[in-house]
Amino acid sequence: MTKLLSIGELLIDMLPQDPQNSAYLPIAGGAPANVAVGYAKLGGKAAFCGGMGDDYFATQLSNALAQYKVSTEYLFTIKGSQTAVVIVSLDETGERSFNFYRHNTADLLLSVEHLVNIQWDELSTLHFCSNTLTDKTIASTTLHALKLAKSNNKLVSFDVNLRYSLWQDTTQIAAVVARCYECCDIIKLSKDELNFLALQTNQQPNDYLAQLLALGVKLIFVTDGANPAQALSKHFNIVQQAPEIKAVDTTSAGDAFIAGVLYYFNHFNTNTALHEQILNEEMVAQAMDFGLRCGAQACLKKGAFPALPYLHDVIIPIG
């Protein structure tokens, strides 16, 4: 039983087609959807749970998930709703910025009732991000899903993945995000996100991380772009350097990283239970190395779903 369920937003990334960001191509994306696709492209079984509009983009989105063999049994069409759209801009280094068009869109309208038929006995892992915490209704649905996963003894992964422009009141981010921690086994933060949350809670970054571990989080990853990444638990602190590459587009790098980590835990040490693997320093180091390789590969192509690597891309040395 190694199936991943990723819950959250499925949307359209409008990706620039020239260095001036003057022409755009609609491509399926959304951070948790990226993770489901990344996991499936590596060879794992993945499902996506979320709300989908009944507009023109809906067919493109459902077809894109199906193309990469992501199960859509928990993808629900919300009648009368529209698909969220994000305009992605890239600078000369491939680093991205986002402008979201997301008001009462389908991804925000997933309800607790939509979760009733989830077959938890078929799943090993639940993954989510913070974009489903920006609105009270979808935040309530997300928290309910976390509690269901926890009560069914599933591994829960949280990529904080903050998009500050989506929050009506950014001063509340740390408090809202913290409501999820007690249900989480794995948390991924960027260094910038860590610094932001620590500042909001009047703590030093290391003290903030220690607080997460004290709340019951088992494993924390802190990524920092091309700089070394960190994995820490109550018993170890691992630092690893990502592969050196020339990035074309970093849009799905973090999603590829966590998809790789979760795939590794679910498929490489199958004689060891997931909850034991994430406490084993050697296994975590191996999963982290695999995830960093996935993240690096995702930076070599434009787009979200298309850029996420297949297993052979990661096993063959980069460059």
C-alpha positions in Angstrom: 0.0 0.0 0.0 2.0 3.0 -1.3 -0.7 5.2 -2.9 -0.5 9.0 -2.4 -3.5 11.3 -2.1 -2.8 14.9 -2.7 -5.4 17.4 -1.8 -5.7 21.1 -2.8 -5.8 23.3 -5.8 -5.8 22.3 -9.4 -5.4 25.4 -11.6 -4.1 26.9 -14.8 -0.5 28.3 -14.9 -0.2 30.9 -17.6 3.4 30.4 -18.5 5.5 33.0 -20.4 6.7 32.0 -23.8 9.3 34.7 -24.2 11.9 36.5 -22.0 9.7 39.6 -22.0 6.7 37.7 -20.4 4.6 39.1 -23.3 2.9 35.9 -24.4 1.5 33.0 -22.3 0.5 29.4 -22.7 -2.1 27.8 -20.3 -0.6 24.7 -18.6 -2.1 22.6 -15.8 -0.6 23.1 -12.4 -1.2 23.8 -8.7 1.3 22.8 -6.1 -0.5 19.7 -4.6 -1.5 18.6 -8.2 2.2 18.9 -9.2 3.1 16.6 -6.3 0.6 14.0 -7.4 1.8 14.1 -11.0 5.5 14.1 -9.8 4.8 11.0 -7.7 3.0 9.3 -10.6 5.7 10.1 -13.1 8.3 8.5 -10.9 6.2 5.3 -11.0 3.9 5.6 -8.0 0.2 5.4 -7.6 -1.3 8.8 -7.0 -4.8 10.3 -6.7 -5.8 14.0 -6.5 -8.6 15.4 -4.4 -10.0 18.9 -5.2 -12.6 21.0 -6.8 -12.7 21.6 -10.5 -14.7 24.3 -12.4 -17.1 23.5 -15.2 -15.5 26.0 -17.6 -13.3 25.5 -20.7 -10.2 24.7 -18.6 -11.8 21.8 -16.7 -11.3 19.3 -19.6 -7.7 20.4 -20.0 -7.0 19.9 -16.3 -8.7 16.5 -15.9 -7.1 15.3 -19.1 -3.7 16.4 -17.9 -4.0 14.4 -14.7 -5.2 11.4 -16.7 -2.3 11.8 -19.1 0.1 11.2 -16.2 -2.0 8.4 -14.7 -3.1 10.3 -11.6 -6.5 9.0 -10.4 -9.3 11.5 -10.6 -11.9 9.6 -8.5 -11.8 12.4 -5.9 -11.7 15.3 -8.4 -15.1 16.9 -8.1 -16.8 19.3 -10.7 -18.3 22.3 -8.9 -21.2 23.5 -11.1 -21.2 27.2 -11.9 -17.7 27.7 -10.7 -14.5 28.8 -12.6 -11.0 27.5 -12.6 -8.3 29.5 -10.8 -5.6 31.0 -13.0 -2.1 32.2 -12.0 0.1 34.3 -14.2 3.7 33.1 -13.8 6.5 35.5 -14.6 10.1 34.4 -14.9 13.3 36.5 -14.5 16.6 35.9 -16.2 17.6 33.2 -13.7 14.4 31.2 -14.1 13.1 32.4 -10.7 9.3 32.9 -10.8 6.7 35.3 -9.3 2.9 34.8 -9.3 -0.2 36.8 -9.8 -3.3 34.8 -8.8 -6.9 35.2 -10.2 -8.7 33.2 -7.6 -12.0 34.5 -6.2 -14.6 31.9 -5.2 -13.1 29.5 -7.7 -13.7 25.8 -7.7 -10.6 24.9 -5.7 -12.0 26.9 -2.8 -15.4 25.1 -2.8 -14.3 21.6 -1.9 -16.4 20.6 1.1 -16.3 18.1 4.0 -19.1 16.2 2.2 -16.7 15.6 -0.8 -14.3 13.7 1.6 -16.9 11.1 2.7 -16.0 8.5 0.0 -12.3 8.6 0.3 -11.0 5.0 0.7 -8.3 5.5 3.3 -7.4 1.8 3.4 -6.1 2.2 -0.2 -3.7 5.0 0.8 -0.4 5.4 2.5 0.2 9.1 2.4 -1.8 12.4 2.4 -0.1 15.6 1.1 -1.3 19.2 1.2 -0.1 22.8 0.9 -1.2 26.1 2.5 -3.2 27.5 -0.4 -6.1 25.5 1.0 -5.8 27.4 4.2 -6.3 31.0 2.8 -10.1 30.8 3.0 -12.2 29.7 6.0 -14.3 27.2 4.2 -11.6 25.3 2.4 -9.4 25.6 5.5 -12.1 23.8 7.5 -12.3 21.1 4.8 -8.5 20.7 4.8 -8.3 20.3 8.6 -11.1 17.7 8.4 -9.1 15.8 5.8 -6.0 15.9 8.0 -7.8 14.5 11.0 -9.3 11.7 8.9 -5.8 10.8 7.6 -4.4 10.9 11.1 -7.2 8.7 12.5 -6.5 6.2 9.7 -2.8 6.2 10.6 -1.6 7.7 7.3 1.6 9.6 6.8 0.7 13.3 6.5 3.0 15.6 4.5 2.7 19.4 4.5 4.6 21.7 2.1 3.9 25.1 3.6 4.5 26.7 0.2 3.2 30.2 1.1 1.7 32.5 -1.6 1.4 35.7 0.4 -0.9 37.5 -2.1 -3.6 34.9 -1.5 -4.0 35.8 2.1 -6.4 38.6 3.1 -4.5 39.2 6.3 -0.9 38.1 6.2 -0.5 38.8 9.9 -2.6 35.7 10.5 -0.6 33.3 8.4 1.5 31.8 11.2 -1.5 31.2 13.4 -3.6 29.5 10.7 -0.7 27.4 9.4 0.1 26.3 13.0 -3.4 24.7 13.3 -2.2 21.9 11.0 1.0 21.0 12.7 -0.3 18.5 15.2 -1.6 16.4 12.4 1.6 16.5 10.4 4.5 13.9 10.2 6.6 15.7 7.6 6.8 19.5 7.0 8.6 21.2 4.1 9.5 24.9 4.4 11.7 27.1 2.2 14.2 29.2 4.2 12.3 32.3 3.4 9.1 30.8 4.7 10.8 29.7 7.8 12.2 33.2 8.4 8.8 34.7 7.8 7.0 32.4 10.2 9.6 32.7 12.9 9.4 36.5 12.7 5.6 36.4 13.0 5.9 34.4 16.1 8.8 36.4 17.6 11.2 33.5 17.5 14.5 32.7 16.0 14.3 30.2 13.1 15.9 27.4 15.0 13.5 28.0 17.9 10.6 27.8 15.5 11.8 24.5 14.1 12.3 23.2 17.7 8.7 24.2 18.5 7.4 22.2 15.5 9.3 19.1 16.7 7.9 19.6 20.2 4.4 19.6 18.7 4.9 16.2 17.3 6.2 16.8 13.8 8.6 14.0 13.1 10.7 15.4 10.2 11.3 18.8 8.7 12.9 19.8 5.4 14.2 23.3 4.8 15.1 24.1 1.2 16.9 27.2 0.0 16.9 27.1 -3.8 20.4 26.2 -5.1 21.9 26.4 -1.6 22.2 23.4 0.7 19.0 21.9 2.1 18.4 20.7 5.7 16.5 17.8 7.2 16.0 17.6 10.9 14.3 15.6 13.6 14.7 15.4 17.3 17.6 13.1 16.8 19.5 14.3 13.7 20.3 17.3 11.5 21.3 16.5 7.9 22.6 19.1 5.4 22.9 18.3 1.7 23.8 20.2 -1.4 21.5 20.1 -4.4 23.0 19.2 -7.8 24.5 22.1 -9.7 22.4 23.1 -12.7 21.5 26.0 -14.9 17.8 26.6 -14.1 15.4 27.3 -16.9 12.2 27.5 -14.7 12.0 26.8 -11.0 8.1 26.7 -11.0 7.8 23.1 -9.8 11.2 22.5 -8.1 9.8 22.4 -4.6 6.9 20.2 -5.6 9.3 17.8 -7.4 11.5 17.6 -4.3 8.7 16.6 -1.9 7.2 14.2 -4.6 10.6 12.6 -4.8 11.0 12.3 -1.0 7.5 10.8 -0.6 8.1 8.4 -3.5 11.4 7.3 -2.0 9.9 6.6 1.4 7.1 4.6 -0.2 9.1 2.6 -2.6 12.7 2.1 -1.6 12.7 0.7 1.9 9.5 -1.3 1.8 10.5 -3.6 4.6 10.4 -0.6 7.0 7.2 1.1 8.0 6.8 4.7 6.8 6.6 6.1 10.3 9.8 4.4 11.2 11.6 5.5 8.0 11.2 9.1 8.7 13.0 8.6 12.1 15.9 6.8 10.5 18.8 9.2 9.7 20.3 7.1 6.9 16.9 6.6 5.2 16.0 10.2 5.4 19.4 11.2 3.9 18.8 8.9 1.0 15.3 10.2 0.5 16.5 13.8 0.7 19.2 13.1 -1.9 16.6 11.6 -4.2 14.3 14.6 -3.7 17.0 17.1 -4.4 17.8 15.3 -7.7 14.1 15.4 -8.6 13.9 19.2 -7.8 17.0 19.9 -9.9 15.6 18.0 -12.9 12.3 19.9 -12.7 14.3 23.2 -13.2 15.6 22.1 -16.6 12.3 22.5 -18.4 9.5 25.1 -18.5 6.2 24.3 -17.0 4.8 22.3 -14.1 3.5 18.9 -15.1 5.8 18.6 -18.1 8.9 19.5 -16.2 8.5 17.0 -13.4 11.0 14.1 -13.9 10.5 10.4 -14.6 12.4 7.9 -12.6 15.0 7.4 -15.3 15.7 11.1 -15.4 16.7 11.0 -11.7 18.7 7.8 -11.6 20.9 8.8 -14.6 23.4 11.4 -13.3 22.4 15.0 -14.1 24.5 16.7 -16.8 
